[in-house]
């Protein structure tokens, strides 16, 4: 997809695209904060209620690349608005669900919509700016997802505990519909789709260089989630923090993620996506073992967590810019595969962290995560050695 000839930076439009990601992120993760009231109301255990995240992740990972490829010939703004509409319909179904099985179905519907909206929003963001501004543009678009972790998820939890968990989903419905309407009027027409459809997806999956490039996301996210999944128990055991202390630490982590998204955009535009990713990998390989192996004072530990988060979530902007440069003609499919890799990586990383915790204790979480980052770094070297199909700087 070619960038527009204009050098103008459409900040307002990119912020609106970021808002769509905010709604997707809030819809995806708000159940984390309201599992208890949902479980009590629907008569299931907390472990069973956890399936609401699992089903979302599975459906998202499986459907997103297929749906984005299948709709490749359709104008991007129409696909984005359709994705937001399906997400809103799923959230409405969740708010009205009379039973847990029907709530699972509603969550699957939300994943279908989110799996289309998020990668297509990134695709539009790339199409609206010149290549030299991709980092800043993607930082604004992806910033909505990280902001959802800081504002959307805690807000959903507060709404769920104050007015009932269904209210949290109702808010997603309102935000989703309003955002879809704004996108329909604000996004310029004439942005092309991605020709090839499912054939383009198949071709991408059989090209080792592109598969290795997308795999970076799964390994990098996996490394982060090896610690993040157990950050609550870690802080409780290491520093005797209670509910408020853990909540504060998670808020700081979220603020670090937002800062990291902006940092990733600046670094990408200044030194390039590949160099940015290499630097972030090296930083994570150093930082993660320090966090869990060294018993630092609480203030130092919180500062380390904030830095770890910022240098972790800075990767997404650089990775998306890298994928866009690797194969501009299939950027929509690559972004969809990249979004799916996030959920695959989170699942694998959580499992790796669980094994490390069970066998070696909390100290092992950092080294386990760093080991996955080493594999992510190796994937960059692999991509560099494989034949290139264009002269783009990836």
N, C-alpha and C positions, 0 to 999 in steps of 0.2 A: 504493500500500500504506500503510495508516494506521499511525501509530506507536501503541504501546501506551499505555494510559491511565496506567500506573505511571510515576513519575518516577525509579524506581530505575535505577542504571547497572550493567548486568550484566557487570562486568569479566571474570570468569572465562570466560563464554560467548564474549565478544568476543575474548579471547586465544586461545581454541580455534579460532575462525574465522580468526584470524591465523595459527595453526599450519597450517591447511589451505592458506593462501596460501604459507606457507613451503615446504611440500612441493611445491606447484605450481611455485614459483620455482626450487627446487633441481632439480626434474625438468627444467625448461625449459632452464636455463643451465649445468648441470654439465658438459655436453659441451665447453664452452669450455676448461675446465681439463684435460680428458683427451683432447683431439684427437690428440695425438701417439701415445700408447699404443694408441688405437683404430685409427688409421691403420696403424700398424706391424702390429698383430695381424690386421687384416682385409685387408691388402695393397692399400690405397688411398693416394692422395696426401693431403696435409693439405688441399689445396684441395677435393678430393672429399669429405673428411670434414666440411668446412664445410657441406655440404649437409644435415647432420643438424640444424643450426640453421635453415637456409632452409626445409626441409620443415615443420618445427614451426611456424615463423612463418606460412607460407602457409595451412596447414590450420587453425591457430588463428583467423586473421583471417577466413577464409571460413566456418568452421563455427560459431564461437561465437554470433554473433547468430541464426543459423538454429536452432540447437539450443535456445538459451534461449527463443526465441519459441515453438518447437514444443512445449516442455514447460511452457508458461506456465500451463496449467490444473492442473498437478501440484503438490502441496504442496512448498514450497521445500526443506525438510530432506531429503526423499527425492531430489530432483534433485541436491542437493549431495553426498549420500552416493554416489549413482550416478556422479557425475562423478569423485569420488575413487576409486571402484572401477575405473572405466575407466582412469584414470591409472595406478593400481597394476598393472592387467593389462598395460598398455602397457610399463611399466617392467620387469615380469617377462619379457615377450616380448623386450625389448631385452637383458636380462641373458642370455637363452638363445639369442639370434639367432646362427645359424651362419654368416651371410654378411652383407655390407654391404647388399644390396637388402632383405633381411628386417629389418635394423636400421632402415632408412628407414621401412618399414611400421610397425614398433613405435613409432617417433618420431611418426608421424602419429596413431597410436592414443592416445599420451600427450597430444598436442595436443587431440584431441577431448575427453578427460576434463578437462584443465586449462581448456579454453575454456568449459566448463560450470561447473566448480567455482568459479573465481575471481570471475566477476561475480555468481553466486548467493550466494556468501559475503558480498559487499558488500551485496546486496539484503537479506539476513537481518539484517546489522548495522544497516541503516537501520530495519528494521521493529521492532527490539528496543528502540529508544530514542525519546524525544521529539525533535521537530525541533531544539530548542535544543542537543541533545547529539550531533547527527550528526557534527560534526567530530571530536570525541574518539573516537566509536565507529569511524568510518572510519579514523582514524589507527591504531587497534589492529588492525583487520582488514587494512589495506594494509601495516602495519608488518611483517607476516610476509613479504611479497614483498621488501621492502628488506633485511630481516634475512637472507634467503636469499643475497643478494649478498655479505654480509659473512661469514657463517658457512657456509651450505650449499655454495656454489660452491668456496671454498677446501678445505672438508672433503671434498667430492667429488673434488677434484684429489689430495689427499693419499691418500685411499683408492684412487683409480685407479692412482697410481704405486706405492703400497706393496703392495696386494693384487691388482691387476689392475682394469681399467676396469669389468668386469662387477659387481664388488663395489659400486661406487658406485650402480649401478642397483638392486641388491638392497636397499641401504639405503633407497632411495626406496620400494620395495615395502613394506618393513616399516613405515616411517613412514606411508605412505598408508593401509594397512589399519588400523593402530592409530588414526589420526586419524579415519577413517570410522566406526569402531566408537564412538569417543568422541562424535563429532557426533550419531550416531544416538540416543544415550542422553541427551545434554545439551541439544540444541536443542529448545525447546518446540514442541509440535504446534499446529496451528490457524493457522499463518502462511499467509495466502492466496497463491495463485499470481497470475499476471498474465493476466486474461482477454483473449481476442482472438487469441492464438497468432500464427501467421504473418501474419494480417491486421493485427495490431498492429505487426509489423515493417515491413510494407509501408506502413502509414499513417505510421510514423515517418520512413521514408526519403523520403517525398514531402512532408514538412513542412520547409520550408527553415530555419525557426528552429532546429529540433532538429538538423538535419544540420550547420548552422553551429556549433552548440554542441559537438557531438561532434568536428568538424573541429579545434577548438582543440587537442585532445589530440594529433592527428597533427602539427600544426605545431610545438607546443611540444616534444614528444618529438623531432621531427626536428631542431630547433635544438640540443637537448642532444647528440644522437648525431652531429651534424656534427663535434663535437670528441671526444666519448667514444670513438667508433670508432677514432680515431687517437691516443688519449691515450698509448699505449705508445710508438709511434714518435716522438711529440712530445717526451716526456720523455727518450727515448734520445738524440735529436738535439740538443735544447736544453741538457740538463743532464748528458749522458753517463752516464745511469743504466743499470745492468745489471738482471739478473733480479730481485735482491732489492730494489733501489731502486724498480723499477716495481711490484713486488708490494706494497711498503709504501704507495706512493702510491695504488694501487687500493684497498687496505684502508681508507685514510683517506677515499677517495671513498665507499666503502660505508658507513662510519660517519657521514659527512655525510648520506647518503641516509636512514639511520635517524632521525637527528636532525631532518632535514627533514620526515619523515612526521609526527613528533610536533608540530613547529612548525606545519605546515599545519593540523593539527587544532585547535590553540589559536587560530590566527589566524581560521580559519573560524568558530568559535563566537563570537569576539569582534567581528570587523568584517564578517563575512559572506563568502560564497564569491566573489562577483564582485570585491569590493574586494581580496580576497586575491590573486586571479589577476592583476589589473591591477598590483598592487605587485610580484609575482614577475616578471611580464613586464618591467617597467621595470628591475628589478634585473639580470635576465639580459642585457638589451640593453646595459647598462653594463658588466657583469662580463666577458662573453664576449670582446669585443675586447681587453680589458686582458690577459686570460690569455695570448693568443697574440701580440699586437702588442708588448707591453712585455716586455723581457727582464729580468724581476725576478730577484733572488737566489732560490736554490732554496727556502729556508725560506718566503719570501714567496709563491712560486709554489704550494707545497703548501698553505699557508693559504688562498690564493685558490681552489684546487681544492676544498678542503673546504667553503668558503663557497658556491661555485658549485653543488656537489652538494646542499647543504642547501636552498638557495633554488630549486633545480631540482625535486627530488623532493617538495618541499612542495606542489607543484601538484596532485598526484593526489587528495588528500583534498578540497581545495576544489573541484576539478572534479567529483568524484562527488557532493558535496553540492549543487553547482549543478544538475547534471542531475536529481537527485532532486526539487529544488524546481521545476524547469521543467515536469515532467510526472510527478507521483507515480504516476499510473495505469499508466505504461509504464516504470517505473524499471528493471525487469529487462532489458528490451530495450535501454534506453539504456546501462546498465552493460556489457552484452555488446558493443554497438557501440563503446563507449569502450575496452574491453579490446582489441578488434580494431584500433582506431585506434593503440594503442601500437605494435603490430608494423608497421603500415603506416608510421607516422612514423619508426620506427627504420630501416626499409629506405630510405625517401626521404632521411632525414637522412644516413645513411651514404653514399648515392650523391652527395648534394650536397657532403659533405665531401671525397669522393674527387675530384670535379671541381675543387673549390677547391684542394686539395692539388696536383693534377697541373698546374694552370695557373699558380698563384700561390705555391705553397709553404705551409709550415706556418703562417706568419703569417696567412694568409687564413682559417684554420679558424674563428677567433672571429667575424670579421665575417660569414662565411657562416651560422653558427649564429644570430647576432643578427638577420640578415635574416629568417629563418624565424620567430623570436619576434615580430618586428614584424607579420607576417601573422597570427600567433595573436592578438595584441593587437587587430588590426583585426577579427577575427572576433567578439570580445566586443562591439565597437561595433555590428557588423552585427546581432547577436542583439538588442541593446537597441532597435534601430530597427524590427525586424519586429513584426507584431501579436502581442500576448500572448493566451494562451488561459486564463490564470488570474491571480490577483493575487499569486501566490507571489513572494517575493523571490528572484530567481535571479541 
